[in-house]
């Protein structure tokens, strides 16, 4: 298993110190049609103490995902029969709080955006390192535990943000928010007297070193704005602070 990941590793997370305690054993569904990677994921997650079920196509993913009591889904996007986007959309409809981690191919930028739009909470780009994947799984589990333990709602600029239930409502229409988006909103709101840098969001919400992947922050916030802002080009809830990063609400 380690050889499999070591061969394909592009980046290994070095922030284990930032992750306090791994969550208890989780029931994880792995949806991956590539047999070698599927086995490596099962071994890796099983070795970390989780109960893992693996399937290799979208149809089985829906059958298992909708029936079983799961704590997390690792979902490949390119799947036989029903693709990962459809699986994600269907799971999200029935289980709004189930953490979903997408596995996307390198360079498939549109896939990531689409995946996040249909309700995935996070994504990992293939090829990924074993430690990176485990760190993402732990971080996602912690975010989802935190958000379910502390239900809270905020009203801002005509939008009702139910962070506990991962739902935004504007004019009665309900829009699903991902755990990541809820994490961003909560962090900005809890620190609303100041601006927050991209590096801080990466460290606090993503759980990765702040000098990596700043475009990921911008992309996620762009998606979030399309969900909650009246005019995403002129945001009034998650605002941009030039040269620094982002802030909650109007800053002048
Ligand atoms: Ca695939």
Boltz pocket constraint, residues with backbone or C-beta under 6 A from the ligand:
constraints:
  - pocket:
      binder: B
      contacts: [[A, 32], [A, 33], [A, 34], [A, 76], [A, 77], [A, 78], [A, 79]]
      max_distance: 6.0
